[in-house]
Amino acid sequence: MSEKSVIIIGAGMAGLAAAYELHKAGWNTVVLEARGRVGGRVYSVRDFSNGLIAEGGGEYIDEDHTRMLSFAKEFNLPLGKVGSWQGQSGDWGAFEGKAGPLENTSLWGANLNDEYHKVWVALSELGRQVNDPAHPLTALNAKELDSKNAAEWIEAQNVRPLARELFTNHIRSEYTCEPKHFSLLDLARNAALYYSDPETWHTAYRVMGGNDLIPQAIAACLPDLRLNTVVMSVKVQAQEVVVKYKQVDSFHTLRAAHAILAIPLTAARMIDFDGTLPIAHQNMLNGLSYGAVTKVMIEYRKRFWHEHGWNGRLNTDLPIVLTWDATSHLEAEHGILTAYTGGGPGEALSRLSDDERIKTAVSVIEDIFPGSSEMIENTRTIAWVNEAFTRGSYMAYAPNEMTAHWQALFSPAGRLSFAGEHATIIQGYMEGAVESGQRAARELIGRQ
Ligand SMILES: Cc1cc2nc3c(=O)[nH]c(=O)nc-3n(C[C@H](O)[C@H](O)[C@H](O)COP(=O)(O)OP(=O)(O)OC[C@H]3O[C@@H](n4cnc5c(N)ncnc54)[C@H](O)[C@@H]3O)c2cc1C
């Protein structure tokens, strides 16, 4: 068997980026993908009218996500600019039974944007405790920070309670978990990585025509990609890796010198490794926590939000956490509002049927804008914890998990390498998935 043979498990951004890199370097690659499509958590929903599209999964490509941006360029995919997903003028809140612009002092007794800004200033200070976000365990008090949770830190901020609630929603939206389940060390690491300057917010993009055009374009360059192929077992041996998979009703065995596991750890827990993983990797695979998130996408025949000076972004204490205009980069009469709900509220919505989840989101907006539901043309929803080949949103380190598992996450288990949004310092992003795949590929190429 050639030493330059590799099986890549999963055709999300991580697996595709790894396969593309290895294929270009002359390796013999086979990609195995459980779903009938590529892209995984990059999933553009196209069943709206007038050609409108909304992203069911990864949506915002930040201006410094150079790997994703360079794929868009390489495959001639135009981008639509959207504002910062952190905050924009025209942001609204719906708290304590009142709704309106966050800066409207008469609603909540203070300009909530100003109060919230104080938390971002404190966050940038927290980030100074992590000198090197790529090596967070080298921070002086890493262990202590990792033993704490983000809720304690939020509680300690000397700001109005609603500003603390806005930041709780930030944790629910960005890390898709409850603050009490989120390691303070990872919050500090992320602060060092992205939020060192509280005055700067990141601009972002969406691919015109759908973000999943990127994974589709990469897939088209690969020689052997098998869809509807569910990996059931992986045996990591001294000379090879043996992978068994199911395609419809038949079972197959494939052998290669190496394999890359580019699937969420939640999905990897369904694979039988037959005791061939080192204990640190097995513990990491079983032990790392994931968040929960749902999206409800509502197409309205008219962008009624513009008439109210509202940009579509709503932060709430209601069953949906956050909304935004998923079509803000497109010129059209119709528009789509996405209700994005993570953490505890996301778990609660995931337990509902699709119809009930949609009804919940629609009624929150109807209560604030009576009559809006009469303008609805189409609705779609997805709850990622219920997806058999995802089983969560993305990884979210709970307290003490960085100390326990960081090392194993970044080292191969013999002939098996790990890739995915979890196995990167740019964790939780499409960009991170690509980085992890390219890194795993280069490490293999470097081993030859
Ligand atoms: C709702 C939501 C919103 C997001 N928003 C953003 C955003 O705005 N910006 C951003 O950058 N990122 C965002 N992300 C994160 C981003 O989408 C992910 O980090 C990234 O797409 C993950 O890529 P991946 O390759 O690691 O995993 P995945 O995309 O999950 O790919 C893994 C693949 O493995 C396959 N698989 C699973 N099990 C098996 C098996 N047994 N056999 C074979 N194949 C298998 C799956 O079907 C899947 O295709 C969001 C994610 C979600 C869920």
The ligand as an ORCA input file, in Angstrom:
! r2SCAN-3c Opt
* xyz 0 1
  C     -26.340     27.229     12.896
  C     -24.862     27.436     12.680
  C     -24.399     28.704     12.396
  C     -23.048     28.921     12.160
  N     -22.623     30.175     11.825
  C     -21.334     30.349     11.443
  C     -20.926     31.602     10.902
  O     -21.718     32.540     10.802
  N     -19.631     31.726     10.501
  C     -18.752     30.683     10.557
  O     -17.594     30.840     10.136
  N     -19.130     29.489     11.064
  C     -20.396     29.294     11.496
  N     -20.806     28.091     11.957
  C     -19.803     27.031     12.141
  C     -19.403     26.343     10.841
  O     -20.538     26.061     10.086
  C     -18.657     25.062     11.204
  O     -17.594     25.392     12.094
  C     -18.039     24.339     10.022
  O     -18.886     24.339      8.906
  C     -17.716     22.924     10.457
  O     -17.061     22.213      9.418
  P     -16.485     20.766      9.699
  O     -15.918     20.281      8.429
  O     -15.627     20.785     10.897
  O     -17.735     19.868     10.128
  P     -19.074     19.535      9.344
  O     -19.464     20.655      8.470
  O     -20.036     19.071     10.353
  O     -18.637     18.332      8.381
  C     -18.531     17.023      8.849
  C     -19.079     16.087      7.784
  O     -18.928     14.739      8.264
  C     -20.065     13.984      7.889
  N     -20.169     12.825      8.782
  C     -20.578     12.778     10.072
  N     -20.540     11.516     10.536
  C     -20.085     10.738      9.518
  C     -19.819      9.342      9.364
  N     -20.016      8.481     10.343
  N     -19.371      8.901      8.168
  C     -19.144      9.746      7.128
  N     -19.380     11.080      7.220
  C     -19.850     11.571      8.395
  C     -21.208     14.988      8.028
  O     -22.327     14.593      7.279
  C     -20.560     16.281      7.533
  O     -20.779     16.490      6.162
  C     -22.148     27.844     12.226
  C     -22.611     26.557     12.520
  C     -23.955     26.351     12.754
  C     -24.451     24.964     13.067
*
